């Protein structure tokens, strides 16, 4: 699916459709999901009908349906840039050093 070519309402409708399909596949009622997610049934209905809900409501529904791991694909962690990798490599130890031994001071201040 080419999400970039879709309008915002079309994206919301597709997300709502998919969330409903997940809920039904898990054999959960709207009331059950809403109760366990800590949201109102109306919020879940709004999402499933293609309406907008708050991000925290969306996350609560994802958590209840065990879909939170999919957020990694939605907003992946940025990889280190080549410059950052070089900086980290520069800080890596390349060899061991002899341990420093403190010399005893025999009272000579010379």
N, C-alpha and C positions, 0 to 999 in steps of 0.2 A: 504494500500500500504506500502510495506517495503522499505522506502527511503534509509535505510542504505545499502541495498544489490544492489542498483542501481549505475551505473557509473555516473560521473558528466555530460557527454553529455546526458545521458538518463534523468537525473533530469531536466536539462535545457529544454529538449524537452517536458517533462510532464508539467512543469511550463508554457511554451509557449502555449501549447495546452489548458491548463485551462484558461489562461488569455484571449486567443482568444474566448473561449466559454463564458466567462463572458461578454466580449465586445459585442459579437453577441446577447447574451440574453438581454442585455440592449439596443439593437438595435442602436449601435453607430458605425460609420465608423472609420476606422483607422485614417483618416485625422482629424475627430472630436475629438477623444481621444487624439491624438498627439497635436493638437492645444491647447486644454484645459489643458493638462498636461505640456505644455511648452517644448515639446521635438520634435524631427524630426519624420516624418512618417517612415523614414528608421530605427530609433531606435526601434520603436514599431514593425515594421516588423521583425527586427532581433530577438526581444524577442519572438514573436509569432512563429517564425521558429526554435526556440530552440537555438538561439545564446545567447551570453552573453552580458549584458548591465551593465552600472554602477549601483551601489546601489541607487544613487540619482535618476537616471532615473526610476528604478524599483519602488521606493517610489512614484514618481510623478504619475506613471500609477496607482498604488494601490489607491492613493488619488483620482484620477479622477474617478475611478470605484467604489469608496466608499468601499474599501476593507482593509483600514488601520487597522481597529480593529483586523484583523487576525494576525497582528504582535505580539499580546500578546501571541498567541498560539505558534508562531515561536520562540520567545525568552521570555519566561515567567520570571516575577520578582522572584528572589530567596526568598524562605521563610526564616525567621529567624531560626538560629540554636538553639538547646536546650540551649546551653551555653549563647547565646545572649538573649534568653527569660528570663533566670534566672537573668542575669545582669539587665535587664529592670525591673523585678519584685522587685529586691532589692532596686531600686530607687523609687519605688512607695510608697507613704505615707500610713502609716498603722493607724495613729491616728492624731487627731488634737492637737496642742500645745496651751498653754495659750499665749495670746499676750504679748510681752515684753513691759513694761511700763518704760519710761525713768524717772528717779528720778530727781527732781529739785535740782540744786546746789545752796545752800543758801549762797554762798560766803565762806563757810568753806573749807579750803584746807587741812584739817586734815585727 
